[in-house]
Amino acid sequence: MVTDGFNSLEGVTCTVTQGAMYSFPQILLPPKAIAAAKAAGKAPDVFYCLELLEATGISTVPGSGFGQSEGTFHLRTTILPREERMAEFVQKFRDFHESFMEQYA
C-alpha cells in the first residue's frame, strides 16, 4: 500500500518494500523548491523533510544522511502505523506532497 501510494505521486518513485519497515522513495524536487532550500540554508531533501514534518507530523530522514547520489533527493520513512491506519498515513503524505509541488511548481 505504501509503495503504491508513493509511486502514484508526481515526481516520486519507490521500489517495492518487502519484509522491511522502511521505505526509501526518490523525490524529484522542482527547481523552485531547491532554490527555497538553498535560501533557507538547507539541503533540498532536508528542506522537504522538515516541511513534511511541520505540515503533517510525519517524521522522515533525509536521504543525504545515507550517501545518496549527488543531485538526487530521497527520504527514508519508517512504516510503523498499524495496518488500519496506513491509508491515513498515505493520504496525509499525498496531501502534503501535492501541496508542496503546487507551491514550488
C-alpha positions as CSV (number, residue, x, y, z in Angstrom):
1,M,0.0,0.0,0.0
2,V,2.8,2.5,0.9
3,T,4.9,1.8,-2.2
4,D,1.8,2.1,-4.4
5,G,0.9,5.3,-2.7
6,F,4.4,6.8,-3.2
7,N,4.5,5.7,-6.9
8,S,1.1,7.3,-7.6
9,L,2.5,10.7,-6.8
10,E,4.0,13.1,-9.4
11,G,7.8,13.1,-9.1
12,V,8.1,10.2,-6.6
13,T,9.5,6.7,-7.3
14,C,9.8,3.9,-4.8
15,T,10.9,0.3,-5.1
16,V,8.7,-2.3,-3.5
17,T,9.2,-2.6,0.2
18,Q,9.3,-6.3,1.2
19,G,9.9,-7.5,4.7
20,A,11.2,-4.2,5.9
21,M,9.8,-1.4,8.0
22,Y,11.5,1.3,5.9
23,S,10.7,2.8,2.6
24,F,13.2,5.0,0.6
25,P,11.4,6.9,-2.1
26,Q,13.2,9.3,-4.5
27,I,11.6,12.7,-4.8
28,L,12.2,14.8,-7.9
29,L,12.1,18.3,-6.5
30,P,11.2,21.3,-8.6
31,P,13.9,23.9,-9.2
32,K,11.9,26.5,-7.1
33,A,12.0,24.1,-4.1
34,I,15.7,23.6,-4.5
35,A,16.2,27.4,-4.6
36,A,14.0,27.8,-1.5
37,A,16.0,25.2,0.4
38,K,19.3,26.9,-0.5
39,A,17.8,30.3,0.5
40,A,16.9,28.7,3.9
41,G,20.5,27.3,4.2
42,K,19.3,23.7,4.0
43,A,19.9,20.8,1.7
44,P,16.8,20.2,-0.5
45,D,15.9,16.8,0.9
46,V,16.3,18.2,4.5
47,F,14.0,21.1,3.5
48,Y,11.4,18.7,2.1
49,C,11.5,16.5,5.2
50,L,11.2,19.5,7.6
51,E,8.3,20.9,5.7
52,L,6.6,17.5,5.7
53,L,7.1,17.2,9.5
54,E,5.8,20.6,10.2
55,A,2.7,20.2,8.0
56,T,1.8,16.6,8.9
57,G,3.8,15.3,11.9
58,I,5.2,12.6,9.6
59,S,8.9,12.1,10.6
60,T,11.3,11.1,7.9
61,V,15.1,11.1,7.5
62,P,16.7,12.9,4.5
63,G,18.4,10.7,2.0
64,S,21.5,12.8,2.2
65,G,22.2,11.1,5.5
66,F,22.6,7.8,3.6
67,G,25.0,8.9,0.9
68,Q,22.5,9.4,-1.9
69,S,23.9,10.2,-5.3
70,E,24.7,13.9,-6.0
71,G,21.7,15.7,-7.4
72,T,19.2,13.1,-6.3
73,F,16.8,13.5,-3.4
74,H,15.4,10.8,-1.2
75,L,13.8,10.3,2.2
76,R,13.5,7.3,4.4
77,T,10.4,6.7,6.3
78,T,9.7,4.1,8.9
79,I,6.4,2.3,8.2
80,L,5.1,1.8,11.7
81,P,1.4,2.7,11.6
82,R,-1.0,-0.2,12.2
83,E,-2.4,-1.6,9.0
84,E,-5.8,0.0,9.6
85,R,-4.1,3.5,9.8
86,M,-1.9,3.0,6.8
87,A,-4.4,4.6,4.4
88,E,-4.5,7.7,6.6
89,F,-0.6,7.9,6.5
90,V,-0.6,7.6,2.7
91,Q,-3.3,10.3,2.4
92,K,-1.5,12.7,4.7
93,F,1.7,12.3,2.7
94,R,-0.2,12.7,-0.6
95,D,-1.9,15.9,0.5
96,F,1.4,17.4,1.7
97,H,3.3,16.3,-1.5
98,E,0.7,17.7,-3.9
99,S,0.5,21.0,-2.0
100,F,4.4,21.2,-1.9
101,M,4.7,20.5,-5.6
102,E,2.0,23.1,-6.4
103,Q,3.7,25.7,-4.2
104,Y,7.1,25.2,-5.8
105,A,6.0,24.4,-9.4
